[in-house]
Amino acid sequence: TPNANLWRLNGLAIVNPNHTANAGTFYDFSTLNGGGVNAISAQMLDNSGFFSGGLPVEYGYATGGTFDLRLRPGAKQGARQQVQAGFIGFDGMAEGPIGKSGKTSYLVNGRYSFTGLLADMGVDFGGEEIRFADLNAHLHHQWDGGELSFFTILGQSSNVFRFTDEDGEGVTEQKELTDIDFTSDLQIYGLSLVNQLGVGKIRSGLSFSQTDTDREQRLVVGESFVNQNVFDAQLNGSLSYHRPISAGELTMGLEATLRASDLTTQFDRLNGDRQRLYSAPRIYNVSPFF
């Protein structure tokens, strides 16, 4: 299940970084780790990896796979701009140095969905309008033996469903009996530091991320409704030491995570009364690894 996967950005654990977290799920309900399109643009990525098993020691508490994403630094010499269009969306990217030292750079990318543009023009997909937009930014500074990074990922998405009997077949599935409105907001902020210490390296960082989704479903005939809100926030910090040895690499460190996931569901009971279900677990996790 995608809910067992772990997402990391520059070595720091983050919440689900995907738009439309309800895409393809049972009854279009939101998930904690899946989605239609990743909010982190490929224009921002450096060498990244996916571990499906045999996880490195620092990812040992994941029960599924691990996405280890890395952001590339911006160009250190000369400013660059790029615009591109595709079936996923329209991107605008800018990168370049800050100052004359050649040690500090910026990288910014903004994107708006192709399906969102079609929806703005009045075109839908079987009664569905799907929109998403995101902004990625990475500020990078390096020196002899070390580097410092600050990054932020911001994203919004929505999915609106209104049944239209264009083919004249009438209602063929339960979803078509309802109107559905889904919205999602994503925020990710992080700071990471790498510094040389003798023949080894010390890595440290701190990240805060949160996602807030809201889904409202109403019967086309009548007033029955189901409303679901999922809020997931995570504060993550890590400190580790890495040193090459004859047999490979020695890695040791400590990671601390505070995660709060709130689920609120409201629905109409058969007798017409509205019922509210609410749960708010808090997870505190401190993981030493060696």
KAFEN-V895613 format. One record per pair of residues at least 4 apart in sequence whose ideal C-beta (glycine too) atoms are under 7 Angstrom apart, sorted by sequence separation. I is the first residue (numbers start at 1). J is the second residue. D is the distance in Angstrom with one decimal. If there is no record, write none. Layout:
# KAFEN-V895613
I_J_D + I_J_D
This chain:
# KAFEN-V895613
8_12_6.2 + 25_29_5.5 + 40_44_6.1 + 51_55_5.1 + 55_59_4.3 + 62_66_5.0 + 112_116_5.9 + 114_118_6.7 + 115_119_6.3 + 116_120_6.4 + 117_121_6.6 + 119_123_6.7 + 124_128_5.8 + 172_176_6.7 + 197_201_6.5 + 245_249_6.6 + 268_272_6.6 + 269_273_4.9 + 8_13_5.6 + 9_14_5.1 + 16_21_6.0 + 40_45_6.9 + 55_60_5.9 + 75_80_5.3 + 85_90_5.0 + 97_102_6.0 + 99_104_5.7 + 112_117_6.9 + 118_123_4.1 + 119_124_6.2 + 124_129_5.1 + 142_147_4.2 + 165_170_6.1 + 171_176_4.6 + 196_201_5.8 + 197_202_5.2 + 219_224_4.5 + 244_249_5.5 + 245_250_5.1 + 8_14_6.7 + 22_28_4.6 + 25_31_5.7 + 98_104_4.3 + 141_147_6.8 + 171_177_6.2 + 195_201_6.9 + 243_249_6.9 + 268_274_5.8 + 269_275_5.3 + 6_13_6.5 + 7_14_5.2 + 22_29_6.1 + 55_62_6.1 + 59_66_4.6 + 84_91_5.0 + 97_104_6.7 + 98_105_6.4 + 140_147_6.7 + 141_148_4.7 + 194_201_5.9 + 195_202_5.2 + 218_225_4.6 + 242_249_6.1 + 243_250_4.7 + 22_30_4.9 + 51_59_6.5 + 83_91_6.9 + 97_105_5.3 + 98_106_5.9 + 217_225_6.3 + 266_274_6.1 + 267_275_6.0 + 7_16_6.6 + 21_30_4.6 + 83_92_5.3 + 96_105_6.6 + 140_149_5.2 + 194_203_5.3 + 216_225_6.6 + 217_226_4.6 + 242_251_5.3 + 7_17_5.8 + 21_31_5.3 + 95_105_6.7 + 96_106_6.5 + 119_129_3.9 + 266_276_5.0 + 55_66_5.8 + 82_93_4.6 + 95_106_6.5 + 119_130_6.9 + 138_149_6.6 + 139_150_4.6 + 193_204_5.0 + 216_227_4.9 + 240_251_6.4 + 241_252_5.5 + 23_35_5.9 + 81_93_6.9 + 95_107_4.4 + 119_131_5.8 + 193_205_6.4 + 240_252_6.7 + 241_253_6.2 + 265_277_4.4 + 21_34_6.2 + 23_36_3.5 + 52_65_4.7 + 81_94_5.0 + 138_151_4.7 + 163_176_4.2 + 192_205_3.7 + 215_228_4.7 + 240_253_2.8 + 21_35_4.6 + 51_65_6.1 + 94_108_5.2 + 116_130_7.0 + 137_151_6.6 + 191_205_6.1 + 239_253_5.6 + 264_278_5.1 + 20_35_5.6 + 50_65_6.1 + 51_66_4.5 + 80_95_5.3 + 93_108_7.0 + 115_130_4.5 + 116_131_3.5 + 137_152_5.1 + 190_205_6.5 + 191_206_5.3 + 214_229_5.0 + 238_253_6.4 + 239_254_5.5 + 16_32_5.7 + 18_34_6.4 + 19_35_5.6 + 20_36_4.0 + 80_96_6.3 + 93_109_4.4 + 115_131_6.8 + 116_132_6.5 + 213_229_7.0 + 263_279_5.2 + 16_33_4.9 + 18_35_2.4 + 19_36_5.7 + 20_37_7.0 + 50_67_5.5 + 51_68_6.8 + 79_96_3.2 + 113_130_6.9 + 136_153_5.4 + 162_179_5.7 + 190_207_3.7 + 213_230_4.8 + 238_255_4.3 + 18_36_6.9 + 19_37_4.8 + 78_96_6.6 + 91_109_6.2 + 92_110_5.1 + 113_131_5.7 + 161_179_6.7 + 189_207_6.7 + 262_280_4.7 + 16_35_6.5 + 18_37_6.8 + 49_68_4.8 + 113_132_4.6 + 134_153_6.9 + 135_154_4.7 + 161_180_4.1 + 189_208_5.1 + 212_231_5.0 + 237_256_5.1 + 18_38_5.5 + 19_39_5.6 + 48_68_6.1 + 75_95_4.8 + 77_97_6.2 + 91_111_4.9 + 113_133_6.8 + 134_154_6.4 + 261_281_5.9 + 17_38_6.0 + 18_39_6.4 + 48_69_4.6 + 74_95_3.6 + 75_96_5.5 + 76_97_5.3 + 90_111_6.7 + 112_133_4.9 + 134_155_3.9 + 160_181_5.6 + 188_209_4.2 + 211_232_5.2 + 236_257_5.0 + 17_39_5.0 + 48_70_5.2 + 74_96_6.1 + 75_97_6.8 + 89_111_4.8 + 90_112_5.3 + 111_133_6.6 + 187_209_6.6 + 210_232_6.6 + 260_282_5.3 + 17_40_5.5 + 47_70_6.0 + 89_112_5.7 + 111_134_5.3 + 132_155_6.8 + 133_156_5.5 + 159_182_4.1 + 187_210_5.4 + 210_233_3.9 + 234_257_6.6 + 235_258_4.5 + 45_69_6.3 + 46_70_4.2 + 89_113_4.5 + 90_114_6.9 + 132_156_6.8 + 158_182_6.4 + 259_283_4.4 + 45_70_6.7 + 46_71_6.2 + 77_102_6.3 + 89_114_5.2 + 110_135_5.1 + 132_157_3.8 + 158_183_4.8 + 186_211_5.0 + 209_234_5.3 + 234_259_4.6 + 7_33_6.9 + 45_71_6.7 + 46_72_3.7 + 76_102_4.9 + 88_114_6.3 + 131_157_6.5 + 185_211_7.0 + 258_284_5.8 + 44_71_5.4 + 45_72_6.5 + 87_114_5.5 + 109_136_4.6 + 131_158_5.0 + 157_184_4.7 + 184_211_6.6 + 185_212_4.8 + 208_235_5.3 + 233_260_5.0 + 3_31_6.2 + 5_33_4.8 + 44_72_6.7 + 156_184_7.0 + 257_285_4.4 + 2_31_5.9 + 3_32_5.1 + 40_69_6.2 + 76_105_5.3 + 108_137_4.9 + 130_159_5.4 + 156_185_5.6 + 184_213_4.4 + 207_236_4.9 + 232_261_4.8 + 3_33_5.3 + 75_105_6.2 + 256_286_4.9 + 2_33_4.4 + 74_105_3.6 + 107_138_4.4 + 128_159_6.6 + 129_160_4.5 + 155_186_4.0 + 183_214_5.2 + 206_237_4.7 + 231_262_4.4 + 2_34_3.9 + 73_105_5.2 + 74_106_5.1 + 128_160_7.0 + 154_186_6.8 + 255_287_4.8 + 74_107_3.6 + 106_139_5.6 + 128_161_5.0 + 153_186_6.8 + 154_187_5.9 + 182_215_4.7 + 205_238_5.7 + 230_263_5.5 + 73_107_6.8 + 127_161_5.8 + 204_238_6.6 + 254_288_5.2 + 72_107_7.0 + 105_140_5.2 + 127_162_5.0 + 153_188_3.9 + 180_215_7.0 + 181_216_4.8 + 204_239_4.7 + 229_264_4.5 + 127_163_5.2 + 152_188_6.4 + 253_289_5.9 + 104_141_4.6 + 127_164_4.5 + 152_189_5.1 + 180_217_5.0 + 203_240_5.0 + 228_265_5.1 + 252_289_6.9 + 103_141_5.9 + 252_290_4.6 + 103_142_5.5 + 151_190_5.1 + 178_217_5.0 + 179_218_5.0 + 202_241_5.6 + 203_242_6.6 + 227_266_4.4 + 103_143_6.1 + 178_218_6.2 + 150_191_5.3 + 178_219_5.7 + 179_220_6.2 + 200_241_5.9 + 201_242_5.0 + 226_267_4.5 + 177_219_6.2 + 178_220_6.4 + 200_242_5.8 + 149_192_4.8 + 177_220_5.9 + 200_243_3.4 + 225_268_6.0 + 199_243_6.1 + 224_268_4.5 + 148_193_5.3 + 199_244_6.7 + 147_194_5.1 + 43_91_6.1 + 146_194_5.8 + 146_195_4.0 + 41_91_6.4 + 43_93_4.9 + 145_195_6.5 + 146_196_6.0 + 37_88_6.4 + 145_196_3.3 + 6_59_6.3 + 6_62_3.9 + 163_220_6.9 + 8_66_6.6 + 4_63_4.5 + 5_64_4.4 + 8_67_6.7 + 4_64_3.0 + 5_65_5.0 + 6_66_4.6 + 7_67_5.1 + 8_68_5.0 + 9_69_5.1 + 10_70_6.1 + 5_66_7.0 + 8_69_6.6 + 10_71_5.9 + 5_67_6.7 + 1_64_7.0 + 44_107_6.5 + 74_138_6.8 + 44_109_5.5 + 43_109_4.8 + 74_140_6.4 + 71_138_4.6 + 73_140_3.8 + 41_109_4.7 + 41_111_5.7 + 71_149_6.9 + 71_151_5.6 + 44_136_4.8 + 41_134_7.0 + 44_138_6.4 + 37_132_6.2 + 39_134_4.4 + 41_136_5.4 + 40_136_6.3 + 20_130_6.5 + 20_132_6.5 + 19_132_4.0 + 40_153_5.9 + 39_153_5.8 + 39_155_3.7 + 17_153_6.3 + 19_155_6.0 + 20_157_4.8 + 22_159_6.4 + 19_157_3.8 + 10_149_6.0 + 20_159_5.4 + 10_151_6.5 + 9_151_7.0 + 39_186_5.6 + 28_180_6.0 + 28_182_6.7 + 22_182_5.3 + 21_184_5.9 + 20_184_6.7 + 19_184_6.6 + 17_186_6.6 + 17_188_6.5 + 14_188_5.4 + 12_190_5.3 + 9_188_6.7 + 10_190_6.1 + 12_192_6.4 + 9_190_6.2 + 11_192_6.1 + 10_192_4.5 + 58_240_6.4 + 30_213_4.4 + 30_215_6.2 + 29_215_6.7 + 28_215_6.9 + 11_203_6.2 + 21_213_5.8 + 12_205_4.8 + 14_207_6.0 + 22_215_6.4 + 58_251_6.6 + 11_205_6.0 + 15_209_4.5 + 57_251_5.7 + 10_205_6.6 + 12_207_3.9 + 14_209_4.2 + 15_210_6.2 + 16_211_5.6 + 58_253_6.6 + 15_211_4.9 + 58_255_6.9 + 30_228_6.8 + 29_228_6.2 + 30_230_4.9 + 32_232_6.1 + 16_232_7.0 + 15_232_5.0 + 15_234_5.1 + 14_234_6.6 + 13_234_6.5 + 13_236_4.3 + 12_236_5.2 + 12_238_6.5 + 61_287_5.4 + 11_238_6.7 + 60_289_6.0 + 58_289_5.3 + 57_289_4.6 + 57_290_6.8 + 13_257_6.1
